[in-house]
Amino acid sequence: MNQGLLAHAPNLLNQPGSYGSVVFRFAAHHAMNLHAAAVVTISGAPVAFLVPAHPAGQAAATFRGNGPGSVEGIWWQPLSGLNDILVISNSSEKTVSGTLSLFDASGKQWSEPLSLGPRQTQRMATSDLLQQAGLSGSYGGISLAVPTAASAVSAFHLMYDDTGKSSLSLEMFSRDPAATLQERTWAGNRQWTAWAPMLALRVPDPAAGLPPGTVLQPTIFVRNTTAKQLSAGITLSWRGDSGQGQVKLPALKLDPFATQQWQIGPMQKQLGIPDDAHWALVTLTSPGAPDDLIATASSYDANGQYGLQTRFSVGLGRHFAGGEWRADAAHNTLATVTNGGSKATSVRLTLHYDNGKQKYEMQQTIQPGGQMWVNFADLIHNRTPDRQGNLLPADLTSATYDVQDLSPGPGSLAPATLAVNNTLGSEVHPDWPICCGAVYPGWSPVAFDLLPNVIDDAAIDASNSCTGGILDISGDFTSWFSANPAVAQVTTKRVQGVAPGFTTGSAKGAVLEGGGAVCVLREVQVNVPITVQVPTSLGGPRGTKTTYNNGTLLDCYGQSVTSPFYGYEECEAYTVLDQESPPKTILQSGIQFDENIQVVATNIGLTSHTATGETDSGGYLRDMLTLGSATHAPAAGSYVVDKQTITLHSTGAVVRVSCLDFESTDVTVKDITSAPNTTCTRN
């Protein structure tokens, strides 16, 4: 960023108070193909803020297009003298106006209008706003509500001290007032649920890189973003050197817009959590709608210098992709994958390195409420093989990652990471993994042309928003139906022709979309055109003639028939046409036809006969016409006149009547289907 400013706006570089926004423009299959973030740091100090990029406008899954919504957060002043900055941006080309509100812990509210011009970013000091509002206390709520274009508004809330000894970011949540539990809650969860997978307890894990003897103060904030009273429950699933366990905190009752604080450190002994327990998975449940309750969790020492934060995952998914993991002399990355569902699931975590050309895969079955833990540095230094026996290079310092739920359904995973600085004893705020959803769902094939009583296989495919790969999401669709069952019947992954005509097949289901860190299940219906065709006539033919003189007679597919052969052969290729006007070609193999040859006149003694054939892989019906023998070519003046009748094998319907005139050196085919009683004669 500094290099960009130096090149394009040097007057802003190193100017106190200068700020702005960054837009990444790129060409790709989908907006989620690029994972980007801006990191604001003070060199040599434990101050770093990661600002994740998010897709603009319609690509954001949390909100419904340009509808209403809000950005919700929690303000906290744990120490005096902190710089407390709120940054709000408008990514759209139009002005967005709304209402900025602050609340104290009890829910007392102060509001003022706020307008953001096109592409504008505003920065404000939360402490100044609190003083202006006349609100007291050390924590409370923040809200920016807009009646339209909610997907264009984003916010970032950060705190740091001027001496560069500490920093803290307080997450801002996007809230869709129309969101339903069905869209955001699944995998056996019946209430709104959020997970903070890596809450550091009083005695930090040595892997966290904090100085020995550091004592943390784990703290949880829960805020009610609505004007109604809400209840909630919190469960701590702890793990440490001596084992694991689970405890429940007292039930919460939150008044409208109120915020509650839980200081876990002083409660650990009372809750039966041993001193050697280093981590806790925090699970928050509420009967409210999605994001009616928001929560943050962090653990800092008494001076605010050393600490770790864990984000609340406000939803589950089946595929997430993330940015950089680092492991070197000064850095390490810790990660968890939590199974937030009610059933065990198989998880695959893949690390990508060497510019994406190499990968390292870990696979594990995680029980309900369980976690997969990963220490990036340990994987490298302990020479831990992956599931294929591969080792990470000993000098590897960075990798990107993705994690997938291998079980059917929308997934039950909540991944999280902690990036630590072993030198400064602080957390370098990690990236937020993004949800890789299914985009552009549609039928495969994109149209059906089939015969009565013929069944074709069907599927619903979509594109992975992160990788661009094709996904079979047929299992996500629970309702399959036809607009006219008298023409075609549609059942799960099958389409069956019934009678001639045209209709539409449909499938309804819930498709997992991703527009950032949150996965959303959207109810969708995808349609497909279905034409039921009946072979009614034959088009053509198109003939290819071959003359033989003591050669091997080949059929129309190049296969040997007899040898030697003297005479000629003409291979006729007919197209099968349906009942439409004008008729459409039926491109289907295996349609059976019967042939009846009646000899009308001949001077070489041939007799009437019948045969059966079927269309080939290209949809052509091929007819092999020959005149000759194994000893000599037809004598001059030889002839055979036939009437050929071709019928559809399944119904006996006549599709073609032709006069065939075989002369000594050539054959002609005359279509008399429109006048089948015509007497065939020599030309």
SVG drawing of the C-alpha trace seen along z (x, -y; Angstrom):
<svg xmlns="http://www.w3.org/2000/svg" viewBox="-52 -16 67 82">
<polyline fill="none" stroke="black" stroke-width="0.4" points="0.0,0.0 2.8,-2.4 4.4,-1.8 1.0,-2.5 0.5,-5.7 4.1,-6.8 3.4,-6.3 -0.1,-7.8 -0.7,-10.0 2.6,-10.8 0.9,-13.6 -1.1,-11.1 1.9,-8.9 3.0,-9.3 0.4,-12.0 -1.2,-11.7 -4.9,-11.0 -4.8,-10.0 -7.0,-7.1 -9.1,-5.7 -10.3,-2.4 -8.9,0.1 -10.7,1.7 -9.3,4.8 -10.5,5.2 -9.9,8.4 -11.2,10.7 -12.3,14.1 -15.1,16.7 -16.6,15.4 -15.9,12.6 -14.8,15.1 -12.0,16.4 -9.7,13.8 -8.9,13.8 -7.5,10.4 -6.9,8.4 -5.2,5.2 -3.0,5.3 -2.3,2.1 0.7,2.4 3.2,0.5 6.6,1.9 8.3,3.5 5.2,3.1 2.4,5.6 -0.1,3.5 -1.6,5.1 -5.1,5.0 -6.2,7.2 -9.0,5.8 -10.5,8.5 -11.7,7.6 -15.4,8.4 -17.3,8.8 -19.2,5.7 -23.0,5.5 -24.8,8.4 -21.9,10.9 -22.4,10.5 -24.5,13.4 -25.5,12.0 -27.9,9.4 -30.6,9.7 -29.2,7.4 -30.0,3.8 -32.3,4.4 -32.3,3.0 -29.8,4.1 -27.4,3.0 -23.8,3.4 -23.7,4.3 -20.9,4.2 -19.8,3.9 -17.7,1.0 -15.3,1.7 -12.9,-0.5 -10.9,1.9 -8.1,-0.6 -7.9,-4.4 -6.0,-6.3 -6.8,-3.9 -7.4,-5.2 -10.8,-3.7 -11.5,-4.1 -14.6,-3.2 -14.2,-3.1 -17.3,-2.9 -17.2,-2.6 -19.6,-2.7 -18.5,-0.5 -21.3,-1.6 -21.5,-4.3 -24.4,-5.9 -24.9,-7.8 -26.1,-5.6 -27.8,-7.2 -28.7,-5.6 -28.7,-6.0 -25.7,-5.5 -26.6,-4.5 -24.6,-3.9 -25.9,-2.0 -24.7,-1.6 -24.7,1.7 -28.3,1.4 -29.5,0.6 -29.8,-3.2 -29.7,-4.6 -28.2,-7.6 -28.6,-8.1 -27.8,-10.5 -28.1,-10.4 -25.1,-9.4 -24.6,-9.7 -21.9,-8.1 -21.2,-9.5 -20.2,-7.2 -17.1,-5.2 -16.7,-7.3 -15.0,-6.2 -15.5,-7.9 -13.4,-7.5 -14.6,-8.6 -13.4,-8.2 -15.8,-6.1 -14.8,-7.8 -15.8,-11.2 -19.2,-9.7 -19.7,-8.3 -19.0,-11.7 -21.3,-13.4 -24.0,-10.8 -23.6,-11.1 -23.3,-7.4 -21.3,-5.9 -19.8,-2.6 -17.0,-0.6 -18.9,1.3 -22.0,1.2 -23.3,1.5 -22.8,-0.1 -25.3,0.0 -25.4,-1.5 -28.8,-0.8 -29.6,-1.6 -32.9,-1.2 -31.3,-0.2 -28.0,0.9 -27.0,2.7 -24.6,4.9 -22.5,1.8 -21.8,0.8 -19.0,2.2 -17.4,1.2 -14.2,1.9 -13.6,1.2 -10.1,1.0 -8.3,0.0 -4.6,-0.7 -2.5,-2.7 -0.1,-5.5 2.9,-3.8 2.4,-0.8 2.1,1.7 -1.2,3.3 -4.0,3.4 -7.5,4.9 -10.1,5.2 -13.8,5.6 -15.7,7.4 -18.6,5.7 -21.4,8.1 -23.6,7.6 -27.2,8.2 -30.1,9.0 -33.4,8.3 -35.2,10.7 -32.8,13.6 -34.4,16.8 -33.1,19.7 -33.6,22.0 -31.1,19.9 -28.5,19.8 -28.9,22.8 -28.7,26.5 -26.8,29.7 -29.1,30.5 -29.1,27.1 -32.6,26.0 -31.7,22.6 -29.5,19.7 -26.0,20.8 -22.5,19.2 -19.1,20.6 -15.9,19.0 -13.6,22.0 -10.3,20.8 -10.9,18.8 -7.6,18.7 -8.1,19.4 -6.2,17.9 -3.0,19.9 -2.1,19.7 -0.9,22.6 2.9,22.4 2.1,22.7 0.5,19.3 3.9,17.7 3.1,15.5 5.8,14.8 6.0,17.3 3.9,16.4 1.4,14.4 -2.1,14.5 -5.0,13.8 -8.4,12.5 -10.8,14.3 -13.8,12.2 -17.1,12.7 -19.5,10.0 -23.0,10.8 -25.2,8.0 -28.9,7.9 -29.3,6.0 -33.1,5.9 -35.9,4.0 -37.2,7.1 -35.9,9.1 -33.8,12.2 -32.5,15.2 -29.4,17.1 -27.2,19.9 -23.4,20.3 -21.4,23.5 -17.7,23.8 -16.0,26.9 -12.5,26.7 -9.3,28.7 -5.9,28.8 -3.0,30.9 -5.2,33.0 -8.1,33.6 -11.3,32.1 -14.7,31.1 -17.8,29.0 -19.6,26.6 -22.6,24.3 -22.8,20.7 -25.9,19.4 -28.7,18.5 -28.7,15.0 -31.5,12.6 -30.8,9.5 -33.0,6.5 -33.6,4.6 -30.2,3.4 -28.4,4.4 -24.9,5.9 -23.6,8.3 -20.0,9.1 -18.7,12.5 -15.3,12.5 -14.4,16.2 -11.0,16.0 -12.4,15.5 -15.1,18.2 -12.8,21.0 -12.2,22.6 -15.9,22.3 -16.8,23.8 -14.4,26.7 -12.1,25.8 -8.5,26.8 -5.6,24.3 -3.9,26.4 -6.9,25.9 -5.6,23.6 -8.5,23.4 -12.3,23.3 -14.8,23.6 -17.6,21.1 -21.0,22.1 -23.7,19.4 -27.4,20.4 -30.5,18.3 -34.2,18.8 -33.9,15.5 -33.3,14.9 -29.8,14.9 -27.6,12.1 -30.3,10.9 -27.5,11.7 -23.9,10.9 -20.9,11.8 -17.1,11.3 -14.5,13.2 -10.9,12.2 -8.2,12.9 -5.8,10.1 -3.5,9.6 -4.2,6.9 -2.2,4.4 -3.7,5.2 -0.3,5.9 -0.5,9.6 -3.5,11.3 -5.5,13.4 -8.9,13.0 -11.2,15.6 -14.0,14.8 -17.5,16.1 -18.4,18.1 -22.0,17.1 -22.8,20.2 -21.5,23.4 -20.5,24.5 -19.0,27.4 -16.1,25.6 -14.0,22.7 -10.9,21.1 -8.4,18.9 -5.4,16.7 -1.8,17.0 -0.6,19.1 2.9,18.2 5.5,20.2 9.0,18.8 11.3,17.7 8.8,15.0 5.4,16.3 3.2,19.3 -0.4,20.2 -2.8,22.3 -6.0,23.5 -9.1,25.4 -12.0,26.9 -15.1,27.3 -17.9,29.7 -21.0,27.7 -23.4,30.4 -25.2,33.2 -23.4,36.0 -19.8,37.0 -18.3,35.8 -15.1,36.4 -13.0,33.3 -10.2,32.6 -7.8,29.7 -5.5,28.9 -2.5,26.6 -1.3,25.1 2.2,24.0 4.9,23.4 2.6,21.0 -0.3,23.4 1.6,26.2 2.0,28.4 -0.5,29.5 -0.5,31.2 -3.7,32.9 -5.0,33.9 -8.2,35.9 -9.9,36.6 -13.3,37.6 -14.7,35.1 -17.4,36.0 -20.3,33.6 -19.0,30.6 -15.4,31.9 -12.5,30.1 -9.5,30.7 -6.4,28.8 -3.5,27.9 -0.1,26.3 1.4,25.1 5.0,24.9 4.8,28.4 3.7,29.9 6.9,28.5 9.4,29.0 8.1,32.4 8.1,33.8 4.5,34.9 3.4,36.8 0.0,36.0 -2.6,38.6 -0.6,39.4 2.7,39.6 3.9,36.3 6.0,33.9 6.0,30.2 9.4,28.7 11.6,28.0 12.2,24.4 8.5,23.7 7.3,20.4 3.9,19.8 0.9,21.6 -2.8,21.0 -5.5,23.4 -9.0,24.7 -11.1,27.1 -13.9,29.3 -16.7,31.3 -16.7,34.6 -20.2,35.6 -23.4,34.9 -25.4,31.8 -24.6,28.1 -21.8,28.9 -21.2,28.5 -17.8,26.9 -16.6,23.7 -12.9,23.1 -10.8,20.6 -7.2,19.5 -4.9,17.7 -1.7,16.1 0.8,15.3 4.0,13.3 6.4,15.2 8.8,12.2 6.3,9.6 4.1,12.0 0.9,10.9 -1.6,12.1 -1.2,10.9 -4.8,10.9 -5.4,13.9 -7.4,13.9 -11.1,14.8 -11.8,17.9 -14.4,17.3 -17.4,19.6 -17.1,21.3 -20.6,21.6 -22.4,23.0 -23.2,20.4 -25.0,20.6 -27.0,23.7 -28.6,25.4 -29.7,28.7 -27.3,31.1 -28.0,31.5 -29.4,28.0 -32.3,29.5 -34.0,32.8 -35.1,34.2 -36.4,37.8 -38.9,40.3 -42.0,41.6 -41.2,44.2 -37.5,43.3 -35.8,42.3 -32.8,39.9 -30.6,39.3 -30.4,35.7 -28.4,33.7 -28.2,30.2 -24.7,28.8 -23.2,25.5 -19.9,23.8 -17.8,23.6 -17.4,19.8 -13.8,20.2 -12.3,22.7 -14.6,22.5 -14.9,26.3 -18.2,28.0 -20.2,29.4 -23.0,31.9 -25.5,30.5 -28.4,32.7 -28.6,33.9 -29.5,30.4 -32.8,30.5 -35.7,32.2 -38.6,31.5 -38.5,32.6 -41.6,32.1 -43.0,31.5 -45.2,28.7 -47.2,31.3 -46.8,34.9 -48.9,36.0 -45.9,35.0 -43.0,35.9 -42.6,37.1 -39.8,35.7 -38.5,37.4 -35.3,37.2 -32.5,37.1 -34.7,38.7 -36.8,37.4 -39.2,39.8 -41.0,39.0 -44.7,39.8 -46.3,38.3 -45.4,36.0 -45.2,32.3 -43.2,29.7 -43.1,29.0 -40.8,27.7 -39.0,29.7 -38.2,28.1 -36.3,28.8 -36.5,26.9 -33.8,27.0 -31.6,25.1 -28.3,24.0 -25.4,23.0 -24.2,19.5 -21.1,17.8 -20.4,14.0 -17.7,13.7 -17.2,15.5 -20.9,16.4 -22.6,19.3 -26.3,18.8 -28.8,21.4 -31.1,19.9 -34.2,21.6 -34.0,21.8 -35.9,23.3 -34.1,24.3 -36.0,25.2 -35.2,27.1 -37.0,27.4 -38.3,30.9 -39.4,31.9 -40.8,35.4 -40.3,36.4 -41.8,39.1 -40.0,40.4 -42.5,39.4 -40.3,39.3 -36.8,39.7 -34.8,36.9 -32.3,37.4 -30.8,39.7 -27.2,38.7 -25.4,41.4 -21.8,42.5 -21.1,44.9 -18.2,47.4 -17.3,49.7 -15.7,53.1 -13.6,55.3 -12.5,58.4 -12.4,56.5 -13.7,56.9 -17.2,55.5 -17.5,53.2 -20.7,52.1 -21.6,48.5 -19.4,48.5 -16.3,50.0 -16.8,53.5 -16.1,56.5 -19.2,58.2 -17.9,60.6 -14.9,61.1 -14.4,61.1 -17.0,58.8 -17.7,57.4 -20.2,54.6 -21.1,51.5 -22.4,50.4 -24.2,47.1 -24.5,46.3 -27.5,44.1 -27.6,42.0 -31.1,40.9 -31.8,38.4 -34.8,39.1 -37.4,36.3 -40.0,35.7 -43.7,34.6 -43.1,30.8 -43.7,28.4 -41.1,27.8 -39.8,31.1 -36.8,31.3 -34.0,33.8 -34.0,36.5 -30.4,37.1 -30.7,40.3 -29.0,43.6 -30.7,47.0 -34.1,46.1 -35.1,49.3 -36.7,49.5 -38.0,52.3 -37.5,52.5 -39.7,54.4 -38.3,54.8 -40.8,55.9 -39.3,56.7 -41.4,55.1 -39.4,56.1 -36.0,57.8 -34.1,59.7 -31.5,61.2 -33.8,63.3 -33.6,61.4 -36.5,61.9 -38.4,59.8 -37.0,59.7 -37.2,57.8 -34.5,56.4 -34.2,54.5 -31.8,51.6 -31.3,48.8 -29.8,45.3 -26.2,45.0 -24.4,42.8 -24.8,39.8 -28.5,40.4 -28.3,41.6 -30.2,44.6 -27.8,46.1 -29.0,48.3 -26.6,50.4 -27.7,50.8 -25.6,53.2 -25.7,55.0 -23.1,57.5 -21.8,61.0 -18.7,62.9 -17.8,63.9 -18.5,61.0 -19.9,57.5 -23.5,57.0 -23.9,57.4 -24.9,54.5 -28.7,54.2 -29.1,55.9 -31.8,54.3 -33.9,54.6 -36.8,52.4 -37.9,52.5 -40.5,50.7 -38.9,50.1 -41.1,49.4 -39.4,48.4 -41.5,48.5 -40.9,47.5 -40.3,50.8 -42.1,49.8 -45.3,48.7 -45.3,50.0 -45.9,46.4 -44.6,45.9 -41.8,43.2 -40.6,43.7 -41.6,45.3 -39.1,45.3 -38.7,46.7 -35.2,48.2 -34.0,48.6 -30.8,50.8 -29.2,50.6 -25.9,52.3 -23.7,49.5 -25.8,47.3 -28.9,47.0 -31.4,44.2 -33.7,43.6 -37.0,41.9 -39.1,40.8 -42.8,41.7 -43.9,41.4 -46.5,38.8 -48.0,41.2 -47.2,44.6 -49.4,46.4 -47.3,45.3 -46.1,48.1 -42.3,48.2 -40.8,48.5 -37.4,48.2 -36.2,44.6"/>
</svg>
